Amino acid sequence: MKTKLFTLLIVALAAVQCATKQPSADTLSLSELIGQSSPEQVEAWYNGASRIDEEDVATNGAQIRDAKRLVIFDLDGTLSDHRTALPDESRALLDALKERYHIAMCGAGNAPRIFKQMGGYPIDIVGNYGKQQAEVRDGELVIVREDCSEVDRDFFLKETARLREKYGYTHYYGEPVEFHKSGMVTFGLLGTDAPKSEKSVFDTDRAKRRAMYPEVLQVFADYAVFIGGSTSFDIVEKQYNKYDAAMRYAREHGYTKEQVLFVGDDMGDGGGDHHVRLGGMDYVHITDYTKVAERLAFLLE
């Protein structure tokens, strides 16, 4: 399964021609970066070569700390529990980090939802995998960029119906597919109006969706596909993913890839943060949001 997923992911990303002149990695999209990198390098990134773990911190913590200028966070599962308010401990961590670093959010959800969940915390927010960008001015969230697109609704309804039939998810609440204003599509296996009580216990280890993921990835090969939320897949144009979103934000603010540290929980294949891993951006993988301050303590030494 791992080999098949690796092949599917890389083939999906590498749909570019290698240029004669190799531009800086800071200016390449993820698909271009994959297309112009050696198979060995691509496989190393896939296997987590850019992950900063406890051993890296113990041996190179000072060098990592000195190199980083921009710290970009995921929210759910990283700084808070899913769709819950920002805990005081995470707020205090952000307060401390922004004294030393430029910090920003990069989420799957839209910027207003993230801003509300964070209790109005004043931080730049990149939403919907990069389709939206917002900043806080005088305590108010202001959308500074929003990329919207039209999608072929008939195609999505037909293909998701076929997948429902094949995998046994023909009973659902509300609508079978959510078409967002941005052009992002959410394929919720329990529908758009499923009770929270059912959603919370439906696929806690994501095993149900991981079993479907290779086929969903193939069906929507022209898109980036994420195992999102608690019951769904998020599907968006391929150029919108957290690697490209983070690099776009970094470039706009004068930072290089080496100066960026991404902090997220969803690094596995199909996860909302997995493109960060595939692109070799330095990241800290959070497995327990209540310990995020402990994992990042080295940045404040």
Residue pairs with C-beta under 8 A, 6 or more apart in sequence:
1 214
2 269
4 214
5 213
5 214
5 217
5 269
5 270
6 43
6 46
8 214
8 217
8 218
9 46
9 217
9 269
9 278
10 34
10 42
10 46
10 278
12 217
12 221
12 238
13 30
13 31
13 34
13 35
13 238
13 278
14 31
14 34
14 35
15 31
15 35
16 31
16 32
16 34
16 35
16 36
17 35
18 35
18 36
19 32
19 36
22 36
25 33
25 257
26 247
26 250
26 251
26 256
26 257
27 251
28 36
29 239
29 244
30 241
30 243
30 244
30 275
30 278
30 279
31 238
31 239
33 279
33 280
34 42
34 278
34 279
37 45
41 280
42 278
44 280
45 277
45 278
45 279
45 280
46 277
46 278
48 267
48 277
49 280
50 277
50 280
50 281
50 282
50 283
51 267
51 277
51 283
51 284
51 285
52 64
52 261
52 282
52 283
52 284
53 285
56 64
57 64
57 298
61 298
61 301
62 301
64 261
64 282
64 298
65 298
65 299
65 301
67 258
67 259
68 101
68 259
68 260
68 261
68 282
68 299
69 101
69 102
69 255
69 259
69 260
70 101
70 102
70 103
70 104
70 249
70 250
70 253
70 255
70 259
70 260
70 261
71 97
71 101
71 102
71 103
71 104
71 260
71 261
71 262
71 263
71 299
72 103
72 104
72 105
72 106
72 126
72 246
72 249
72 250
72 260
72 261
72 262
72 263
73 79
73 94
73 103
73 104
73 105
73 106
73 262
73 263
73 264
74 105
74 106
74 107
74 242
74 262
74 263
74 264
74 265
74 266
74 272
74 273
75 86
75 105
75 107
75 109
75 114
75 117
75 118
76 82
76 83
76 107
76 108
76 265
77 264
77 265
77 266
77 286
77 289
78 263
78 264
78 265
78 286
78 289
78 292
79 86
79 87
79 90
79 93
79 94
79 289
79 292
80 86
80 87
80 90
80 117
80 289
81 289
82 229
82 230
83 117
84 117
85 117
85 118
85 119
86 117
86 118
86 119
86 121
87 289
87 290
89 290
89 293
90 289
90 292
90 293
91 119
91 121
92 293
93 292
93 293
93 296
94 103
94 121
94 123
96 300
97 103
97 296
97 299
97 300
98 123
100 299
100 300
101 299
102 253
102 255
103 123
104 123
104 124
104 125
104 126
104 249
105 114
105 118
105 123
105 124
105 125
105 126
106 125
106 126
106 130
106 242
106 245
106 246
106 249
106 262
107 114
107 125
107 126
107 127
107 128
107 272
108 127
108 128
108 129
108 226
108 228
108 229
108 234
108 272
109 127
109 128
110 127
110 128
110 132
110 180
110 182
111 125
111 126
111 127
111 128
111 132
111 133
111 134
111 141
111 143
112 127
112 134
112 141
113 127
114 125
114 127
115 121
115 125
115 134
115 136
115 141
120 136
120 139
120 141
122 136
122 139
123 136
124 133
124 134
124 135
124 136
124 249
125 133
125 134
125 135
125 141
126 132
126 133
126 245
126 246
126 248
126 249
127 133
127 134
128 180
128 182
128 184
128 236
128 240
129 184
129 224
129 226
129 234
129 236
129 240
129 241
129 242
129 245
129 272
130 147
130 239
130 240
130 241
130 242
130 244
130 245
130 248
131 146
131 147
131 148
131 182
131 183
131 184
131 236
131 240
132 143
132 145
132 146
132 147
132 182
133 143
133 144
133 145
133 146
133 249
134 141
134 142
134 143
134 144
135 141
135 142
135 144
136 142
146 182
147 182
147 183
147 240
148 181
148 182
148 183
149 182
149 183
149 237
150 183
151 179
151 183
151 185
153 179
156 177
156 179
156 185
156 187
156 235
157 176
157 177
159 219
159 220
160 176
160 177
160 187
161 176
163 169
163 187
163 212
163 215
163 216
163 219
164 170
164 172
164 176
164 189
167 211
167 212
169 189
169 190
172 188
172 189
172 190
172 191
172 194
173 190
173 191
173 192
173 193
173 194
173 195
174 191
174 192
174 193
174 194
175 191
175 192
175 193
176 187
176 188
176 191
176 192
177 185
177 186
177 187
177 188
177 192
178 185
178 186
178 188
178 192
179 185
180 186
182 236
183 236
183 237
184 234
184 235
184 236
184 240
185 234
185 235
185 236
186 192
186 228
186 229
186 232
186 233
186 234
186 235
187 216
187 232
187 233
187 235
188 194
188 229
188 231
188 232
189 202
189 203
189 208
189 209
189 231
189 232
190 198
190 199
190 202
190 231
194 202
194 231
199 229
199 230
199 231
200 230
202 208
202 230
202 231
203 209
203 230
203 231
204 230
206 227
206 268
206 270
209 227
209 231
209 232
209 233
209 270
210 227
210 269
210 270
212 233
213 225
213 227
213 233
213 269
213 270
216 225
216 233
217 225
217 270
220 235
222 238
223 235
223 236
223 237
223 238
224 235
224 236
224 237
224 238
224 239
224 240
224 241
224 275
225 233
225 234
225 235
225 270
226 233
226 234
226 235
226 236
226 270
226 271
226 272
226 274
227 233
227 266
227 270
227 271
227 272
228 234
228 272
234 272
241 275
242 262
242 264
242 272
242 273
242 275
242 276
243 275
243 276
243 278
243 279
243 281
244 275
246 260
246 262
246 276
246 281
247 257
247 260
247 279
247 281
250 256
250 257
250 259
250 260
257 281
258 282
260 281
260 282
261 282
261 283
261 284
261 299
262 273
262 276
262 281
262 282
262 283
262 284
263 283
263 284
263 286
263 292
263 296
264 272
264 273
264 276
264 283
264 284
264 285
264 286
265 273
265 285
265 286
265 287
265 289
266 272
266 273
266 274
267 273
267 274
267 276
267 277
267 283
267 285
268 274
273 283
276 283
277 283
284 295
284 296
286 292
286 295
